[in-house]
Amino acid sequence: MERRNFLRVAVVGAAAAAFGGAAWRDAFADGAQPGASPYGPLLAADGNGIQLPQGFTSRVIARTGQKVTGTNYTWHPAPDGGACFTDGSGWIYVSNSEVSSTGGVGAVKFNASGQITGAYRTLANTNVNCAGGATPWNTWLSCEEVDRGYVYETDPWGVKAAIRRPAMGRFKHEACAADPDHGYVYLTEDVSDGCFYRFKPTTWGDLSSGTLEILKGGSSQTSGPVTWGVVSDVDGSPTATRNQVVGAKRFNGGEGCYYAGGTCWFTTKGDNRVWAYNADTSSISLTYDDNLVTGGAAPLTGVDNVTGTSSGDLFVAEDGGNMEICIITPAGVVAPFLRISGQSGSEITGPAFSPAGNRLYFSSQRGTSGSSSGGITYEVTGPFRT
């Protein structure tokens, strides 16, 4: 069957209740389509080269190769995936470093008013740390995007040593998202014939052992029920993990991954799609496909990292495109939320909201220079929908 016949926003049951009630269920059958942003149009670029809606402001938090203001930590190259963690009345933003051999993770600590109070390393000398995901027990999972790469569990406070988690599989990791409702961690794989994985820890909260599975479905399937198959050799040698399960569904370049209320959203950059896996019904659907946008040019291309808000809005960062973070609303509207000008040789990475939901952090991985030494990490503050 043609995939356009299946495209839809499929968030039902608990996911719909958590993410805007009936809005996601009732989103129109053609999936997310261009429309007016709930935040209004983008204004002219500010002093940091960022176009934002009315009422929002930006500031630079850190620059690669320079000390974070008021600290002794030199910000790492190629900042990538990130997340925020509550720290008393303040918070911490962690950020991966997507470079070979010396990758790892850095962190910036903020007080209740948003002032920077510290910055430090939490993981060092790992390989091409791309994205990852936060856990409900307040650790950051940093993923190596190399063949037979590892997942590292890190401490955002930098007190406990990072721990390698081989039970979560050795493959070209991209992102992961914890599902406390069903007891899984979902993982994406950034290769053109990659898979979508889930890891079931033997004991929830302990990632030292468990079962790794791969989603199974039709080769062209874009909606409907799916099943899972166990990966027998998580070490991925001599047979890659993605080739161990008969009937594994292939995804073209797995990228960001975000879970809320029964649904795991994940993106595939090779075909500019945003997928939804409904964990309550074990089914998949498409939330967005740039190839099926009608009535004009697709506003979102080069889909990459994804995060969301308590109101149900998804925020999807672009790798390529025109350097935007786009919003997808529960009503099925996709529109630019911000745009970075003058940095066409870069990509937007690491979007994450502060615990209060009024600050959005992200990076331009290569900044104006187009190289890993030019990374810039930003904060945007304003009246986000909650």
Rosetta blueprint (number, residue, H / E / L):
1 M L
2 E L
3 R H
4 R H
5 N H
6 F L
7 L L
8 R L
9 V L
10 A L
11 V L
12 V L
13 G L
14 A H
15 A H
16 A H
17 A H
18 A H
19 F L
20 G L
21 G L
22 A H
23 A H
24 W H
25 R H
26 D H
27 A L
28 F L
29 A L
30 D L
31 G L
32 A L
33 Q E
34 P E
35 G L
36 A L
37 S L
38 P L
39 Y L
40 G L
41 P L
42 L L
43 L L
44 A L
45 A L
46 D L
47 G L
48 N L
49 G L
50 I E
51 Q E
52 L L
53 P L
54 Q L
55 G L
56 F L
57 T E
58 S E
59 R E
60 V E
61 I E
62 A E
63 R E
64 T L
65 G L
66 Q L
67 K E
68 V L
69 T L
70 G L
71 T L
72 N L
73 Y L
74 T E
75 W L
76 H L
77 P L
78 A L
79 P E
80 D E
81 G E
82 G E
83 A E
84 C E
85 F E
86 T E
87 D E
88 G L
89 S L
90 G E
91 W E
92 I E
93 Y E
94 V E
95 S E
96 N E
97 S E
98 E L
99 V L
100 S L
101 S L
102 T L
103 G L
104 G L
105 V E
106 G E
107 A E
108 V E
109 K E
110 F E
111 N L
112 A L
113 S L
114 G L
115 Q L
116 I E
117 T E
118 G E
119 A E
120 Y E
121 R E
122 T E
123 L E
124 A L
125 N L
126 T L
127 N L
128 V L
129 N E
130 C E
131 A E
132 G E
133 G E
134 A E
135 T L
136 P L
137 W L
138 N L
139 T L
140 W E
141 L E
142 S E
143 C E
144 E E
145 E L
146 V L
147 D L
148 R L
149 G E
150 Y L
151 V E
152 Y E
153 E E
154 T E
155 D L
156 P L
157 W L
158 G L
159 V L
160 K L
161 A L
162 A L
163 I E
164 R E
165 R L
166 P H
167 A H
168 M H
169 G L
170 R L
171 F E
172 K L
173 H E
174 E E
175 A E
176 C E
177 A E
178 A E
179 D E
180 P L
181 D L
182 H L
183 G L
184 Y E
185 V E
186 Y E
187 L E
188 T E
189 E E
190 D L
191 V L
192 S L
193 D L
194 G E
195 C L
196 F E
197 Y E
198 R E
199 F E
200 K E
201 P E
202 T E
203 T E
204 W L
205 G L
206 D E
207 L E
208 S E
209 S E
210 G E
211 T E
212 L E
213 E E
214 I E
215 L E
216 K E
217 G L
218 G L
219 S L
220 S L
221 Q L
222 T L
223 S L
224 G E
225 P E
226 V L
227 T E
228 W E
229 G E
230 V E
231 V L
232 S L
233 D L
234 V L
235 D L
236 G L
237 S L
238 P L
239 T L
240 A L
241 T H
242 R H
243 N H
244 Q L
245 V L
246 V L
247 G L
248 A E
249 K L
250 R L
251 F E
252 N L
253 G L
254 G E
255 E E
256 G E
257 C E
258 Y E
259 Y E
260 A E
261 G L
262 G L
263 T E
264 C E
265 W E
266 F E
267 T E
268 T E
269 K L
270 G L
271 D L
272 N L
273 R E
274 V E
275 W E
276 A E
277 Y E
278 N E
279 A L
280 D L
281 T L
282 S L
283 S E
284 I E
285 S E
286 L E
287 T E
288 Y E
289 D E
290 D H
291 N H
292 L H
293 V L
294 T L
295 G L
296 G L
297 A L
298 A L
299 P L
300 L L
301 T L
302 G L
303 V E
304 D E
305 N E
306 V E
307 T E
308 G E
309 T L
310 S L
311 S L
312 G L
313 D L
314 L E
315 F E
316 V E
317 A E
318 E E
319 D L
320 G L
321 G L
322 N L
323 M L
324 E E
325 I E
326 C E
327 I E
328 I E
329 T L
330 P L
331 A L
332 G L
333 V E
334 V E
335 A E
336 P E
337 F E
338 L E
339 R E
340 I E
341 S L
342 G L
343 Q L
344 S L
345 G L
346 S L
347 E L
348 I E
349 T E
350 G E
351 P E
352 A E
353 F E
354 S L
355 P L
356 A L
357 G L
358 N L
359 R E
360 L E
361 Y E
362 F E
363 S E
364 S E
365 Q L
366 R L
367 G L
368 T L
369 S L
370 G L
371 S L
372 S H
373 S H
374 G H
375 G L
376 I E
377 T E
378 Y E
379 E E
380 V E
381 T E
382 G L
383 P L
384 F L
385 R L
386 T L
